[in-house]
Amino acid sequence: MIAETVCSAVSAAGLGIAAVMAYRKRFHRAGRIAAYALVPLGLVMTGAVGWLAHTAFSIMAWAGFGVLGLAWLLFMSTRAVERRSGGTRKERKAARAAQGDAVAPSASTPTLGAANRPAPTRRGSDSASDDFSDIEAILKKHGI
């Protein structure tokens, strides 16, 4: 009963402020204030305020919120552990199998296809000095 009275008073005060703003020719602001002022009145008329008041003073409702919080905590902690461990059991088995296939049984190093890559070619006798000359040209261009 008190909550409904307070919400109605807040709505009335908000509509009064909106009327003052409209009188001052600030119609955009007056419309927005009126919209916010009508929200508590709408909540009272739909019964949401009464439901909320009954829920706030109910021990069973607070116990339900506690159970929901515990469920959320368990859910988030299991997701964190799953992310840290690398996914589901099937994904971990597949990762171990793929890791075992990376090295041939008779090889001492991983076979990652290094033999198929072409060897790097050099342009001149000193490719390192060519790289530094390019850098020096850029620095001189910028006055450094």
NORNORUR-V438840 format. One record per residue. N is the residue number from 1. SS is DSSP state (2 for helix, 1 for strand, 0 for the rest). OMEGA is omega in radians with two decimals (none if undefined). NEAR is the number of other ideal C-beta (glycine too) atoms within 10 Angstrom. Layout:
BEGIN
<<N,SS,OMEGA,NEAR> <N,SS,OMEGA,NEAR>>
END
This chain:
BEGIN
<<1,0,-3.14,7> <2,2,-3.13,7> <3,2,3.12,15> <4,2,3.13,17> <5,2,-3.14,10> <6,2,3.14,13> <7,2,3.11,19> <8,2,3.11,14> <9,2,3.11,11> <10,2,3.12,16> <11,2,3.13,20> <12,2,3.11,13> <13,2,3.12,11> <14,2,3.11,19> <15,2,3.05,16> <16,2,3.10,12> <17,2,3.10,16> <18,2,3.11,22> <19,2,3.10,13> <20,2,3.12,12> <21,2,3.11,18> <22,2,3.09,15> <23,2,3.14,9> <24,0,3.11,10> <25,0,3.05,7> <26,0,-2.99,14> <27,2,3.13,11> <28,2,3.14,8> <29,2,3.13,13> <30,2,3.11,19> <31,2,3.13,13> <32,2,3.11,13> <33,2,3.11,20> <34,2,3.12,17> <35,2,3.12,11> <36,2,-3.11,14> <37,2,-3.12,18> <38,2,-3.13,15> <39,2,3.13,13> <40,2,3.12,21> <41,2,3.08,18> <42,2,3.10,12> <43,2,3.10,18> <44,2,-3.08,19> <45,2,3.12,13> <46,2,-3.13,10> <47,0,-3.12,10> <48,2,-3.13,13> <49,2,3.10,18> <50,2,3.10,14> <51,2,-3.14,11> <52,2,3.13,13> <53,2,3.11,14> <54,2,3.13,10> <55,2,-3.09,13> <56,2,-3.09,10> <57,0,-3.14,9> <58,0,3.13,11> <59,2,3.13,7> <60,2,3.12,8> <61,2,3.12,13> <62,2,3.05,12> <63,2,3.08,10> <64,2,3.08,12> <65,2,3.09,11> <66,2,3.11,10> <67,2,3.09,10> <68,2,3.09,10> <69,2,3.10,10> <70,2,3.11,10> <71,2,3.12,10> <72,2,3.13,10> <73,2,3.10,10> <74,2,3.13,10> <75,2,-3.12,10> <76,2,3.14,10> <77,2,3.10,10> <78,2,3.07,10> <79,2,3.12,10> <80,2,3.12,10> <81,2,3.14,9> <82,2,3.11,12> <83,2,-3.09,9> <84,2,-3.08,7> <85,2,3.04,11> <86,0,3.03,10> <87,0,-3.09,11> <88,0,-3.12,10> <89,2,3.13,8> <90,2,3.14,8> <91,2,3.12,12> <92,2,3.10,12> <93,2,3.13,10> <94,2,3.12,12> <95,2,3.10,12> <96,2,3.12,11> <97,2,3.12,9> <98,2,3.13,9> <99,2,3.11,10> <100,2,3.14,9> <101,2,-3.09,9> <102,0,-3.13,10> <103,0,3.10,13> <104,0,-3.09,10> <105,0,-3.09,5> <106,0,-3.08,5> <107,0,3.10,9> <108,0,3.11,6> <109,0,3.13,8> <110,0,3.11,11> <111,0,-3.09,11> <112,0,3.08,10> <113,0,3.13,7> <114,2,-3.12,8> <115,2,-3.11,6> <116,2,-3.12,6> <117,0,3.08,8> <118,0,3.13,5> <119,0,3.12,5> <120,0,-3.14,6> <121,0,3.12,6> <122,0,3.14,10> <123,0,-3.10,8> <124,0,-3.14,8> <125,0,3.14,7> <126,0,3.13,11> <127,2,3.12,12> <128,2,3.13,9> <129,2,3.08,10> <130,2,3.12,12> <131,2,-3.13,11> <132,2,3.11,11> <133,2,3.07,11> <134,2,3.14,10> <135,2,3.11,9> <136,2,3.14,11> <137,2,3.12,9> <138,2,3.14,10> <139,2,3.11,10> <140,2,3.14,9> <141,2,-3.14,8> <142,0,3.08,6> <143,0,3.14,5> <144,0,none,7>>
END
